[in-house]
């Protein structure tokens, strides 16, 4: 029917998609949260191996990907945050740069717009005091992806 289809996925359940499913998906918006397995486990409660395996599978099948990376800074300038570690970002950039099917990297700035949801649910919000990343940090992160030949914004 000529309808463009996109899949927005963390990748952890990518193995549930058949090769036939992937053939009808025009674009995959793939979240890669962090390279470090322990940090990924801490952030998401899940292993990052399935995410990386799904990215490799998409590359093998030459399915277009836009990587989405949420940049969460530390509470203080000298204390690293959840996803702003330069070495970790370099590993992600190298990995996605080597896949050959990543069309774009979207560096998404952490924000507090969903904070109210946690309060409404009566849950403790651990990121209460985290500020959005600075323009310099966003640019540094984009530059790391660009250094691997990727389009990043």
N, C-alpha and C positions, 0 to 999 in steps of 0.2 A: 504494500500500500504506500510505500515511500515515506513511512513515518520513522524519523530518527529516534533510536532508543538509547538511553543512557542508564547505566547502573551505578548508583552511589553506594559504596560498600566499604566496610573496614577491611575486608579480605579474609577475616577469620573463618568465614563459612564458604569461601570460594570453592572448596572441593565438592560442595553440593551441586554445583552447576556442571552440567554435562558439556561436552565439546559442542554439541548441537545448540545448546543454550547460548554459548559464547558466540557462535556464528551469527546470531540474530541481534546481538548487542553491538551497537555502533561505537560506543564510547564507555569506558569504565572510569568513574571518578573514584580513585583508590586512596583511602586514608592510610598514611604511614605515620604512626605516632612517634616512634623512637626506634633507634637501631638496637640499643642495649636490651637484651632479653629480660634482665632483672627489672629494669626501669619500666619496660612494657608490661610486665606482670604486675608491677606495683600500680601503674596507671589504669590498666584495663581489667586486671584479674585474669588475663589470658596470655598465652604464649604468642610471640610474634612470628614463630616459624611458619604457621599456616598463611600469614599475610604475605611473607616474602616468597613462599612457594607459589601462591596464587599469582603474584606479580611475575614470577618466572614463567609460569604456565601461560599467562596472557602474552608475554613476550614471544614464547615459542610459537604461539598461534597468530602472532602479529596483530593482536587486537589493540587498538589505540587506548592509551591511558592518559588521564590527567591526574597527577599525584596531588593530594591535598595534605598539607602539613600545617598543623595548628601550633603556632609559636606561643608558648607559655613561659614568660620570664620568671626570674626569682623575685623574692620579696625585696631584696636589696641589690644594689648594683654589683656588689662583689660576691653575692651568693647565687650560684646557678639555680635556675628554675627547673621546671619539669621537662621542657623540651628545647631549651636554648643553649645547650652545651655545644660549643663549636666543633668539637671532635665527633660527637654523635651525629651532628648535621652533616659533617664531611663524609661520614660512612654512608648515610642515606643518599647523599648527592652522588657519590661514586657508584653506588648500587643502581640507582634509577637511571643514571647517565649511561650505564653499561647495558641496560635492557634493550635499547634500540627502538622502543615503541612508545616512549613517553613524549607526548606532544607538548606538555605544559606542566609546570609546577605552580600550584597556588599556595603561597605562604599566607595562611589565615591568622590574623591577629587575635589573640585571646581577648575576650571582652566579658563584661559582667551582666549582659542583658538577660541571662537566664537565672540570675541569682534569686529572684523572687520565687521561682518554682521550688527551689529547695526549702525556702521558708514556708511556702504553702503546704508542702508535704511533711513539714516538721522534721526535716533531716538536717544534720550538721553539714555545713558547706565549708569544706576545707580550703577553698580558694578565695575566701571572703576578702582577704587583704591584698590579693594579687592585682597589680595594675597592668593595663595593656602594655605591650612592648613599645619601646621608643622607636621613632623613625629610623634612628641609626641601627638599632638591632634588626629591624625588619630588612633594611637595605643590606646589612652584612649577611644575613641569612639568604636573601635572594642572590647575592653575589656568590655565595658558596655553591648554589645550584647552577648559576650561570657559568661558573668556572669548569663545570663538567659538560658544557655545551647545551645546557637546557634553557628553555624559555621559562623565566620565573618572574612572578609578580605577586 
